[in-house]
Amino acid sequence: MDVAVNTESDASGDGDVDVSLDASADGGCKWRKEFEVLPSEVFPEDSYSSLFDIWGSSSSDVYAVGNCHSGPIDEGYSCIFHYDGDSWTEMEYLELHVGGVGSIWGSSKDNIFAAGGDVGNFITRYDGNEWSIIYEPQMSPRDLWGNSASDMFVVGNVSTGIPGTPQYGIVLHYDGNEWSNIYREKDTSLNGVWSSSDSGVYVIVRFSKEDSAHCKIIRYDGQDWKEVKAGTNDRITDIWGSSATAVFILILKYDSSSEFINSSIWHYDRKSWSEMETNIPEELRDIRGSSSNDVYAVGKDAIYHYDGDSWSKMEMDEPWDLWAVWAPDKDEAFAVGGPWVLHYSCE
């Protein structure tokens, strides 16, 4: 299926708006809008596409996933796009799996997993040649991460949709051959996961208490699950780390009327949690980096960067509602939100 796209590789003054970082401070480094999923003859002007996650094996092998061309009379389809260093092309569309591809992770260019769906839940794998559905779980997948092709985790929720019946948070593990349920908790939703071979598996658990949403973090060491006390029960939107002693989380604070107040970024060194940045006015959703000294946090109209000493907000000429970020190396990153892919690089 052909999809109309708009790829822009420079800031030539042609009317396209760049997302810029102060060039005097970073030697000409800047964000730019590089790709956009556009309406086509097949899909009308009132359709809309949303990209939810992004991952790559290198800066010339990047994948963006989401839900394409939903509209008033069409729920759209789950879509996957690929960047080869020069241009973006659509790889796959999953017409029968409505709801979009919500998350993607890989261990190499020929071992990539993606998951999603609200109607027809699925986990699909790319082997370097083609995508294929490898599992259709009963739960709705919300996030995935792994350590290798034979050690991968997917978190999500199982719900009947019937008022008054419980919802269960589920963690699935894939050993390269079979899927197994390794965690199940009633009246929760699991919305984020990160793991490494030296630190175990960290999972964000959301639950209700006194009619408000709270979160906790649990860790799996290969045998047991234990709560990792974070010093707060506020809403945690994402978790990522570069090692066992450098784990980062995003926390959102709301008032009693469920109105957003601010975001904060916390750090875990395997001994204790500490607040790194507080009172951030924008709603942050995703955090990831290339190392503990090169970390990005993105969200509604905001991109923040950590250089190992402090967090700073990156200048933007136009607000972008972002959902995910991925960084292959220092001075390069990709971010997605709405129908757009942004690319940060240094000239």
C-alpha beads as a LAMMPS data file, in Angstrom:
LAMMPS data file: protein, C-alpha beads

347 atoms
346 bonds

1 atom types
1 bond types

-500.0 500.0 xlo xhi
-500.0 500.0 ylo yhi
-500.0 500.0 zlo zhi

Masses

1 110.0

Atoms # bond

1 1 1 0.000 0.000 0.000
2 1 1 1.423 3.373 -1.000
3 1 1 1.389 6.219 1.461
4 1 1 2.129 9.831 0.611
5 1 1 5.046 11.179 2.618
6 1 1 6.895 14.453 2.928
7 1 1 10.650 14.112 3.552
8 1 1 12.678 17.238 4.299
9 1 1 16.430 17.015 4.693
10 1 1 17.374 20.667 5.182
11 1 1 16.278 24.014 6.516
12 1 1 16.332 25.840 3.206
13 1 1 13.838 28.530 4.046
14 1 1 11.161 26.899 1.914
15 1 1 8.421 27.493 4.460
16 1 1 8.962 24.350 6.500
17 1 1 9.440 24.936 10.201
18 1 1 12.534 23.528 11.926
19 1 1 12.786 22.565 15.577
20 1 1 16.052 24.254 16.557
21 1 1 18.553 24.163 19.354
22 1 1 20.660 27.251 19.981
23 1 1 23.326 26.834 17.280
24 1 1 25.836 28.987 19.113
25 1 1 25.773 26.600 22.072
26 1 1 25.909 23.314 20.155
27 1 1 27.798 24.043 16.965
28 1 1 24.855 24.024 14.562
29 1 1 22.990 21.067 16.059
30 1 1 19.237 21.226 15.477
31 1 1 15.994 19.316 15.240
32 1 1 14.148 19.260 11.933
33 1 1 10.919 17.762 10.708
34 1 1 12.122 14.962 8.455
35 1 1 9.085 12.866 7.640
36 1 1 5.311 13.183 7.680
37 1 1 2.563 10.676 6.885
38 1 1 0.270 12.631 4.567
39 1 1 -3.269 11.999 3.273
40 1 1 -3.322 10.382 -0.171
41 1 1 -5.791 9.494 -2.892
42 1 1 -6.708 6.384 -0.954
43 1 1 -7.085 8.169 2.386
44 1 1 -8.972 11.499 2.506
45 1 1 -7.932 14.826 3.985
46 1 1 -9.918 14.233 7.189
47 1 1 -7.910 11.102 8.061
48 1 1 -5.123 11.383 10.629
49 1 1 -2.021 9.354 11.438
50 1 1 -0.241 9.034 14.792
51 1 1 3.254 7.643 15.352
52 1 1 3.709 6.265 18.875
53 1 1 7.212 4.809 19.148
54 1 1 10.599 4.704 17.429
55 1 1 13.706 2.476 17.585
56 1 1 16.720 1.719 15.442
57 1 1 19.802 -0.467 15.222
58 1 1 21.782 2.516 13.864
59 1 1 21.194 6.024 12.549
60 1 1 20.625 4.545 9.076
61 1 1 18.282 1.764 10.216
62 1 1 15.376 3.350 12.104
63 1 1 11.762 2.208 12.539
64 1 1 8.703 4.307 13.457
65 1 1 5.380 2.669 14.368
66 1 1 1.827 3.831 14.935
67 1 1 -1.726 3.977 13.633
68 1 1 -2.288 5.377 10.142
69 1 1 -5.208 7.143 8.499
70 1 1 -7.943 6.873 11.101
71 1 1 -10.941 9.100 10.458
72 1 1 -14.675 9.618 10.963
73 1 1 -15.620 6.409 9.130
74 1 1 -12.392 4.399 9.245
75 1 1 -10.393 3.241 12.260
76 1 1 -7.217 3.144 10.176
77 1 1 -4.572 0.442 10.337
78 1 1 -1.378 -0.404 12.202
79 1 1 1.684 0.804 10.297
80 1 1 5.483 0.512 10.369
81 1 1 7.927 2.832 8.575
82 1 1 11.664 2.432 7.918
83 1 1 14.482 4.943 7.470
84 1 1 17.628 3.827 5.609
85 1 1 19.658 6.982 6.156
86 1 1 18.240 8.716 3.094
87 1 1 14.454 8.317 3.036
88 1 1 11.443 6.881 4.855
89 1 1 9.254 4.147 3.347
90 1 1 6.296 2.173 4.609
91 1 1 7.246 -1.421 5.382
92 1 1 4.079 -2.997 6.677
93 1 1 0.451 -2.356 7.343
94 1 1 -1.711 -4.587 9.527
95 1 1 -5.239 -3.849 8.361
96 1 1 -6.938 -6.389 10.625
97 1 1 -5.146 -5.176 13.746
98 1 1 -6.832 -1.891 14.621
99 1 1 -5.425 0.394 17.304
100 1 1 -1.911 0.860 16.033
101 1 1 1.553 -0.448 16.773
102 1 1 2.257 1.058 20.179
103 1 1 5.826 -0.031 20.912
104 1 1 8.947 -1.352 19.201
105 1 1 12.290 -2.756 20.374
106 1 1 15.053 -4.837 18.844
107 1 1 18.363 -6.458 19.674
108 1 1 19.754 -6.153 16.129
109 1 1 18.736 -5.210 12.598
110 1 1 17.410 -8.726 11.974
111 1 1 15.642 -9.227 15.301
112 1 1 13.006 -6.567 15.960
113 1 1 9.743 -6.886 17.888
114 1 1 6.691 -4.619 17.768
115 1 1 3.366 -4.885 19.585
116 1 1 -0.011 -3.198 19.773
117 1 1 -3.677 -3.363 18.870
118 1 1 -6.919 -2.673 20.664
119 1 1 -9.028 -4.804 18.321
120 1 1 -6.864 -7.805 17.495
121 1 1 -3.859 -7.678 19.819
122 1 1 -0.570 -8.766 18.279
123 1 1 3.188 -9.114 18.636
124 1 1 5.095 -9.085 15.349
125 1 1 8.762 -9.843 14.624
126 1 1 11.087 -8.696 11.847
127 1 1 13.863 -11.122 10.869
128 1 1 15.676 -8.799 8.475
129 1 1 13.470 -9.786 5.528
130 1 1 9.831 -9.601 6.574
131 1 1 7.451 -8.931 9.449
132 1 1 5.327 -11.795 10.743
133 1 1 2.829 -12.101 13.586
134 1 1 4.380 -14.433 16.159
135 1 1 1.795 -14.146 18.934
136 1 1 -1.727 -12.816 19.479
137 1 1 -2.075 -12.411 23.256
138 1 1 -5.350 -12.002 25.104
139 1 1 -3.967 -8.913 26.788
140 1 1 -3.551 -5.481 25.201
141 1 1 0.221 -4.873 24.904
142 1 1 1.394 -1.482 26.195
143 1 1 5.189 -1.708 26.076
144 1 1 8.048 -4.116 25.356
145 1 1 11.773 -4.390 25.975
146 1 1 14.354 -7.118 25.999
147 1 1 17.941 -8.208 26.406
148 1 1 18.234 -10.545 23.422
149 1 1 16.195 -12.528 20.888
150 1 1 15.590 -15.148 23.578
151 1 1 14.922 -12.841 26.531
152 1 1 12.123 -10.370 25.812
153 1 1 9.310 -8.873 27.935
154 1 1 5.897 -7.451 27.047
155 1 1 3.617 -5.681 29.537
156 1 1 -0.079 -4.927 29.194
157 1 1 -3.578 -5.392 30.533
158 1 1 -6.410 -7.885 30.372
159 1 1 -9.937 -6.590 30.849
160 1 1 -13.387 -7.925 30.038
161 1 1 -14.664 -4.409 29.417
162 1 1 -17.648 -5.163 31.637
163 1 1 -18.201 -2.627 34.451
164 1 1 -17.519 -4.102 37.861
165 1 1 -15.194 -6.836 36.631
166 1 1 -11.476 -6.711 37.501
167 1 1 -8.651 -5.737 35.219
168 1 1 -5.322 -7.545 35.424
169 1 1 -1.833 -6.290 34.691
170 1 1 0.250 -8.921 32.880
171 1 1 3.951 -9.448 32.102
172 1 1 4.779 -11.895 29.317
173 1 1 8.248 -13.352 28.723
174 1 1 9.565 -14.789 25.448
175 1 1 12.494 -17.213 25.542
176 1 1 12.893 -17.472 21.781
177 1 1 10.445 -20.360 21.490
178 1 1 7.551 -19.949 23.905
179 1 1 5.603 -17.223 25.681
180 1 1 4.914 -17.449 29.401
181 1 1 3.012 -15.325 31.904
182 1 1 5.505 -14.381 34.647
183 1 1 3.486 -11.733 36.507
184 1 1 -0.208 -11.021 37.082
185 1 1 -1.770 -8.467 39.432
186 1 1 -5.444 -7.674 39.903
187 1 1 -6.860 -4.151 39.498
188 1 1 -3.721 -2.749 37.890
189 1 1 -2.471 -1.674 34.486
190 1 1 1.138 -2.154 33.399
191 1 1 2.309 0.640 31.131
192 1 1 6.094 0.562 30.909
193 1 1 9.052 -1.829 31.007
194 1 1 12.838 -1.600 30.792
195 1 1 15.456 -4.279 31.359
196 1 1 19.138 -5.074 31.057
197 1 1 21.088 -8.231 31.714
198 1 1 22.857 -6.737 34.739
199 1 1 19.937 -4.939 36.367
200 1 1 16.843 -7.126 35.993
201 1 1 13.437 -6.083 34.702
202 1 1 11.678 -2.906 35.851
203 1 1 7.928 -2.502 35.303
204 1 1 5.606 0.466 35.899
205 1 1 2.408 -0.576 37.702
206 1 1 -0.549 1.813 37.807
207 1 1 -3.344 1.326 40.346
208 1 1 -6.181 3.279 41.928
209 1 1 -6.167 4.398 45.537
210 1 1 -8.747 6.641 47.131
211 1 1 -10.262 7.365 43.707
212 1 1 -7.009 8.630 42.216
213 1 1 -4.305 7.062 40.051
214 1 1 -1.018 6.010 41.630
215 1 1 2.035 4.134 40.425
216 1 1 4.742 1.875 41.739
217 1 1 7.796 0.192 40.248
218 1 1 8.458 -3.515 40.567
219 1 1 11.698 -5.323 39.696
220 1 1 12.268 -8.921 38.614
221 1 1 15.671 -10.499 39.315
222 1 1 14.955 -13.709 37.424
223 1 1 13.289 -15.407 40.377
224 1 1 11.181 -12.945 42.399
225 1 1 9.286 -9.684 41.941
226 1 1 9.869 -6.938 44.502
227 1 1 8.739 -3.337 44.727
228 1 1 11.443 -0.718 44.245
229 1 1 10.427 2.156 46.510
230 1 1 10.583 5.354 44.469
231 1 1 9.600 7.789 47.214
232 1 1 6.460 8.838 45.334
233 1 1 3.141 7.354 44.259
234 1 1 2.519 9.941 41.549
235 1 1 1.914 8.840 37.987
236 1 1 5.006 7.395 36.290
237 1 1 4.885 7.617 32.503
238 1 1 8.140 5.964 31.444
239 1 1 11.320 4.242 32.597
240 1 1 14.675 3.766 30.871
241 1 1 18.247 3.121 31.913
242 1 1 21.738 2.798 30.516
243 1 1 22.887 0.453 33.288
244 1 1 21.932 -0.885 36.714
245 1 1 23.209 2.322 38.336
246 1 1 21.664 4.778 35.864
247 1 1 17.882 4.358 35.673
248 1 1 15.599 7.297 34.848
249 1 1 11.841 7.746 35.291
250 1 1 9.325 10.445 34.345
251 1 1 6.717 11.422 36.946
252 1 1 3.571 13.485 36.392
253 1 1 1.789 15.263 39.217
254 1 1 -1.967 15.969 39.131
255 1 1 -4.296 17.803 41.493
256 1 1 -7.443 16.403 43.113
257 1 1 -9.439 17.283 39.988
258 1 1 -7.044 15.272 37.786
259 1 1 -5.637 18.457 36.282
260 1 1 -1.979 18.264 35.286
261 1 1 0.397 20.269 37.501
262 1 1 3.968 19.451 36.416
263 1 1 6.508 16.782 35.474
264 1 1 9.694 15.689 37.179
265 1 1 12.644 13.461 36.283
266 1 1 14.117 11.042 38.824
267 1 1 17.313 8.973 38.859
268 1 1 18.059 5.599 40.492
269 1 1 21.601 4.402 41.257
270 1 1 20.466 0.976 42.547
271 1 1 20.643 2.283 46.103
272 1 1 18.201 5.205 46.182
273 1 1 16.072 7.509 44.050
274 1 1 16.780 11.231 43.692
275 1 1 14.926 14.051 41.967
276 1 1 17.007 15.440 39.116
277 1 1 14.644 18.026 37.657
278 1 1 11.353 19.257 39.112
279 1 1 8.477 21.604 38.283
280 1 1 8.718 21.000 34.549
281 1 1 5.594 22.713 33.149
282 1 1 5.145 20.355 30.174
283 1 1 3.672 16.871 30.259
284 1 1 6.564 14.468 29.554
285 1 1 5.854 11.008 28.134
286 1 1 9.052 9.241 27.066
287 1 1 12.695 9.115 28.121
288 1 1 15.621 7.432 26.365
289 1 1 19.233 8.079 25.456
290 1 1 22.468 6.687 24.082
291 1 1 24.241 6.705 27.468
292 1 1 23.878 7.987 31.025
293 1 1 25.376 11.295 29.825
294 1 1 23.150 11.674 26.766
295 1 1 19.474 11.377 27.673
296 1 1 16.364 12.894 26.073
297 1 1 12.881 13.375 27.563
298 1 1 9.994 14.366 25.279
299 1 1 6.324 15.180 25.637
300 1 1 3.701 17.760 24.887
301 1 1 5.469 20.703 23.221
302 1 1 8.824 19.940 24.869
303 1 1 12.203 18.254 24.410
304 1 1 14.691 18.126 27.304
305 1 1 18.294 16.908 27.220
306 1 1 20.670 15.696 29.931
307 1 1 24.429 15.971 29.301
308 1 1 25.624 14.226 32.457
309 1 1 25.610 17.403 34.542
310 1 1 22.206 19.047 34.094
311 1 1 18.931 19.009 32.173
312 1 1 18.165 21.773 29.685
313 1 1 15.148 22.498 27.541
314 1 1 15.843 22.463 23.840
315 1 1 14.543 25.417 21.861
316 1 1 11.671 24.760 19.448
317 1 1 10.406 27.122 16.751
318 1 1 7.064 25.337 16.731
319 1 1 5.369 23.179 19.392
320 1 1 5.393 19.442 18.677
321 1 1 3.231 16.961 20.572
322 1 1 5.747 14.125 20.971
323 1 1 5.268 10.559 22.207
324 1 1 8.644 8.851 21.937
325 1 1 12.366 9.441 21.413
326 1 1 15.359 7.291 20.451
327 1 1 19.047 8.236 20.333
328 1 1 21.628 6.142 18.452
329 1 1 24.640 8.192 19.534
330 1 1 25.744 11.484 21.008
331 1 1 24.507 14.490 18.984
332 1 1 21.843 12.494 17.134
333 1 1 18.277 11.557 18.028
334 1 1 14.855 10.860 16.523
335 1 1 11.437 11.694 17.992
336 1 1 7.856 10.923 16.918
337 1 1 4.429 12.400 17.591
338 1 1 1.335 12.922 15.460
339 1 1 2.195 12.083 11.833
340 1 1 5.742 13.435 12.164
341 1 1 9.278 12.175 12.682
342 1 1 11.797 14.736 13.942
343 1 1 15.547 14.230 13.474
344 1 1 18.246 15.893 15.573
345 1 1 21.744 16.047 14.126
346 1 1 24.839 18.245 14.088
347 1 1 26.378 19.799 10.997

Bonds

1 1 1 2
2 1 2 3
3 1 3 4
4 1 4 5
5 1 5 6
6 1 6 7
7 1 7 8
8 1 8 9
9 1 9 10
10 1 10 11
11 1 11 12
12 1 12 13
13 1 13 14
14 1 14 15
15 1 15 16
16 1 16 17
17 1 17 18
18 1 18 19
19 1 19 20
20 1 20 21
21 1 21 22
22 1 22 23
23 1 23 24
24 1 24 25
25 1 25 26
26 1 26 27
27 1 27 28
28 1 28 29
29 1 29 30
30 1 30 31
31 1 31 32
32 1 32 33
33 1 33 34
34 1 34 35
35 1 35 36
36 1 36 37
37 1 37 38
38 1 38 39
39 1 39 40
40 1 40 41
41 1 41 42
42 1 42 43
43 1 43 44
44 1 44 45
45 1 45 46
46 1 46 47
47 1 47 48
48 1 48 49
49 1 49 50
50 1 50 51
51 1 51 52
52 1 52 53
53 1 53 54
54 1 54 55
55 1 55 56
56 1 56 57
57 1 57 58
58 1 58 59
59 1 59 60
60 1 60 61
61 1 61 62
62 1 62 63
63 1 63 64
64 1 64 65
65 1 65 66
66 1 66 67
67 1 67 68
68 1 68 69
69 1 69 70
70 1 70 71
71 1 71 72
72 1 72 73
73 1 73 74
74 1 74 75
75 1 75 76
76 1 76 77
77 1 77 78
78 1 78 79
79 1 79 80
80 1 80 81
81 1 81 82
82 1 82 83
83 1 83 84
84 1 84 85
85 1 85 86
86 1 86 87
87 1 87 88
88 1 88 89
89 1 89 90
90 1 90 91
91 1 91 92
92 1 92 93
93 1 93 94
94 1 94 95
95 1 95 96
96 1 96 97
97 1 97 98
98 1 98 99
99 1 99 100
100 1 100 101
101 1 101 102
102 1 102 103
103 1 103 104
104 1 104 105
105 1 105 106
106 1 106 107
107 1 107 108
108 1 108 109
109 1 109 110
110 1 110 111
111 1 111 112
112 1 112 113
113 1 113 114
114 1 114 115
115 1 115 116
116 1 116 117
117 1 117 118
118 1 118 119
119 1 119 120
120 1 120 121
121 1 121 122
122 1 122 123
123 1 123 124
124 1 124 125
125 1 125 126
126 1 126 127
127 1 127 128
128 1 128 129
129 1 129 130
130 1 130 131
131 1 131 132
132 1 132 133
133 1 133 134
134 1 134 135
135 1 135 136
136 1 136 137
137 1 137 138
138 1 138 139
139 1 139 140
140 1 140 141
141 1 141 142
142 1 142 143
143 1 143 144
144 1 144 145
145 1 145 146
146 1 146 147
147 1 147 148
148 1 148 149
149 1 149 150
150 1 150 151
151 1 151 152
152 1 152 153
153 1 153 154
154 1 154 155
155 1 155 156
156 1 156 157
157 1 157 158
158 1 158 159
159 1 159 160
160 1 160 161
161 1 161 162
162 1 162 163
163 1 163 164
164 1 164 165
165 1 165 166
166 1 166 167
167 1 167 168
168 1 168 169
169 1 169 170
170 1 170 171
171 1 171 172
172 1 172 173
173 1 173 174
174 1 174 175
175 1 175 176
176 1 176 177
177 1 177 178
178 1 178 179
179 1 179 180
180 1 180 181
181 1 181 182
182 1 182 183
183 1 183 184
184 1 184 185
185 1 185 186
186 1 186 187
187 1 187 188
188 1 188 189
189 1 189 190
190 1 190 191
191 1 191 192
192 1 192 193
193 1 193 194
194 1 194 195
195 1 195 196
196 1 196 197
197 1 197 198
198 1 198 199
199 1 199 200
200 1 200 201
201 1 201 202
202 1 202 203
203 1 203 204
204 1 204 205
205 1 205 206
206 1 206 207
207 1 207 208
208 1 208 209
209 1 209 210
210 1 210 211
211 1 211 212
212 1 212 213
213 1 213 214
214 1 214 215
215 1 215 216
216 1 216 217
217 1 217 218
218 1 218 219
219 1 219 220
220 1 220 221
221 1 221 222
222 1 222 223
223 1 223 224
224 1 224 225
225 1 225 226
226 1 226 227
227 1 227 228
228 1 228 229
229 1 229 230
230 1 230 231
231 1 231 232
232 1 232 233
233 1 233 234
234 1 234 235
235 1 235 236
236 1 236 237
237 1 237 238
238 1 238 239
239 1 239 240
240 1 240 241
241 1 241 242
242 1 242 243
243 1 243 244
244 1 244 245
245 1 245 246
246 1 246 247
247 1 247 248
248 1 248 249
249 1 249 250
250 1 250 251
251 1 251 252
252 1 252 253
253 1 253 254
254 1 254 255
255 1 255 256
256 1 256 257
257 1 257 258
258 1 258 259
259 1 259 260
260 1 260 261
261 1 261 262
262 1 262 263
263 1 263 264
264 1 264 265
265 1 265 266
266 1 266 267
267 1 267 268
268 1 268 269
269 1 269 270
270 1 270 271
271 1 271 272
272 1 272 273
273 1 273 274
274 1 274 275
275 1 275 276
276 1 276 277
277 1 277 278
278 1 278 279
279 1 279 280
280 1 280 281
281 1 281 282
282 1 282 283
283 1 283 284
284 1 284 285
285 1 285 286
286 1 286 287
287 1 287 288
288 1 288 289
289 1 289 290
290 1 290 291
291 1 291 292
292 1 292 293
293 1 293 294
294 1 294 295
295 1 295 296
296 1 296 297
297 1 297 298
298 1 298 299
299 1 299 300
300 1 300 301
301 1 301 302
302 1 302 303
303 1 303 304
304 1 304 305
305 1 305 306
306 1 306 307
307 1 307 308
308 1 308 309
309 1 309 310
310 1 310 311
311 1 311 312
312 1 312 313
313 1 313 314
314 1 314 315
315 1 315 316
316 1 316 317
317 1 317 318
318 1 318 319
319 1 319 320
320 1 320 321
321 1 321 322
322 1 322 323
323 1 323 324
324 1 324 325
325 1 325 326
326 1 326 327
327 1 327 328
328 1 328 329
329 1 329 330
330 1 330 331
331 1 331 332
332 1 332 333
333 1 333 334
334 1 334 335
335 1 335 336
336 1 336 337
337 1 337 338
338 1 338 339
339 1 339 340
340 1 340 341
341 1 341 342
342 1 342 343
343 1 343 344
344 1 344 345
345 1 345 346
346 1 346 347
